[in-house]
Amino acid sequence: MRSYKTLLQPGSSTEIIQKSRFISLACGVQEEQAVAEVLKAQKALYPDATHHCYAYILGEDGNTARFQDDGEPSGTAGMPILEVLRKWELTNVLVVITRYFGGTLLGTGGLVRAYAGGTAAALSNAAVAEMVPSTAYLCETDYSRYARLEAFFKQSDYLQLLDVTFSDKIQAHCMARTSDAQRLAEDIAARTDGQARLTETEIKYYPWPQGKI
């Protein structure tokens, strides 16, 4: 598993260029079926549009990439969208730009700028996150040692506290980058005199907040 950047929340933008309207949507997708569903929804939403141009990248390594000019001159729509996605170093992402032709030809350069600019604008309005291979843990400790552990949870720059349950023992569910497994075990042990029980429950990708990557 390796880290990658993608979109947690979609973004959109609308621009009028030489009387043509460009409606851009950027969203996260996990597979080509999801791409097809988004494209179908956009075409249903704007059935009388002149073009629905798009590009997407899939896979943790970004090894699947496709684009479509949808009637625009070759290389003026889908490829500029794809190049912006690559510049942003994103994967599992789709951008579709719907155009209503306004009667004025933009020329090759104008189209490239319009589709690249629409992509960047939609991405700027989306929520970008880095998905990091991470391990979920259950940390169990008694009440006498929890105060020091609680302070550690609040101050840690590499740990996310997800939930705490209070019963006969305190059970804290937390998440740390997989690469920090040994560091976490040592920090927990140091703050609980080695008495806390730390159990791995799941390994998955987790979107780390800015500053904790």
N, C-alpha and C positions, 0 to 999 in steps of 0.2 A: 504493500500500500504506500502511496506517495501523496503528498499534499497537492491540492489543485484549487483554482479559483472558479467560482460560479456565482449565480444569482440566487439569493434567498427570496427576494421579492421582485416582482416585475416592474418595469419602468416603461414610460411611453412619452411621446412628444408629437406635436403637430406643427408643421411649418408650411407657409405659403411662399412659393418661389416662382416668380414669373407667372402668377395666376394658377399654377399647379399646386394642389394640396398633397402633402406627404404626411401620412399618418404612420408613425413608427411604434412598434411594440417589441420589447425585449423581455424574455422570460426564461426561466430555468426549465430544462427538459432532461429526462433520464434515458429516453429511448426514442427510436424513430416513430413508433406508434403515437407517442405524445406529440411529436412534431406534426404528424398528419392531423391530429385532432385540433391543434392550435390553428393550423392553416385553414382547416375546414371552418372553424368558428369565425376566423377573420373574414373569409370570403362570404360567409352567411351574413356577417354584420355589415359588410360593404359590398353588396352584390353587384352594384352598378359601377364599381371602380374600374379604372383602365388597366391597372397592373397590381399584382401582389408579388413583390420580389422578396426573396429571403435568402438567408444562409444560416447554417447551424454547425456546431462542433459537438461531438459526443465522445465519451470515454475518458477515463482518468488521465490517459496520456494524450488526449485530443487527437486520436488516430483516425477518427471518422469525421469527415468534413464534406458538406454538400452546399451548393448554392444554385439559385435559379433566377434568371433575368426576366422571365415571364413576359416576353414580347419587347422588352427594352433592347436597344442595341447591345450586342454581345460584349461583355466585360464592363458594362457601365452601371450595373445595379448589384447583382449577387456577389460578384467578386469584391467590390468596394466594401460591402457589408462584411464579408468574410475577413477581409484584411484588418478591419477595425477590431473584430472579435479576437483575432490573433495578436494584434497590438496590445489589447487589454489582457492578454494571456488567460482567456476564459475558456472553459469547456462545459459540456452539458448545458448549452445555451443556444437559444434560437432568437433571431431578429427577423421580423417580417415587416416590410414597409409597403403600405398601400398607397397608390398614387391615383389621384383624380387629375387627368390631363386638363390644363387650363387654356390650351389653344396656342401656346407659345413654345416653340422648340428650344430646348436648353443647350443642345449640342453635347458632344461626348464629355467634354470637361465639366460642363454644368451638371450633367447627370451624375457623374462620379462624385462631385462635391455634394450634391443633394443627398445621395444615398449614404455616403460616408458620414456626412454631417447628421443625418437623421438617426443613424446607428449610434453615434457618440452621444447625441442628446438623450436618446432613450436609455442608454446604459448609465448616463449620469444621473438619471432619475430612479434608477433601480437600486436595490440593496446588494452590494457585492460582498462576498465573504470568502475566506480561505477555509476550505474543508481539510481538516488535519486528522490523520489517523490517531484515534484516541481510545482510551480504555476507561470504561465505567467501573466504579468500585463501590462496595458496601463496606463502610468503616464502622465497626461496633466497639463501643467503649462504655465504661461506667460513668456515673455522674461526677465522681470526684476528680476525674481527669478531663472532663469535657471543656472546662473554661479555657485551658491552654490550647486545646484543639480548635475551639471556636475562633479564638484570636488568629490562629494560623490560617483557618479557612478564609477569614475576612481579608487578611493581608497578603496572601499568596499571589504571586504574579503568574503562576502557571497552572492553577487549579480552579475549577468551577464547582461550587457547591450547588447541588440540584435540589436536595430535599433532606429534611431531618425529621425523624420519628422518635418520640419519647415514650418508652414503655419501661420494662424492667431494666433495659439497657438503652443507650442512645444509639440510634442507627442513622448514620449520615451517608447519603448517596452523593457521590461526587464524580467528576470527570477530569482526567489529566491526559496530556499528550502521551501516546504510547512510549515515546522516547524518554519520558520523564518517570518511568515506572520505578526505577531504583531510587531515584531522588525522593519520590513520594513516600516510598516505604521507609526510608531512613528518617524523613521529617516527621512522619506519623509516630514512629517508634520513639524518637527523641522527645516528643511532647506528651507521650503517654507512658513513659517508663517501660516501653516495650510490651505493654499490656493490651493495646488495641488490636483488634482483629481486622485485617484488611483483606478483602476478597474481591478478585476480579469477577465481574458479572457479564461484561460484553465488550467487544472491540468493534468500533465503527467509526465512520467519519463524523466529525463534530465541527460546527462553524464557530471558530474562536473569535471573540470580540477583538477589536483593534486594541493593540497594546498587550495582548496575551498570546500573540503568535510568535 
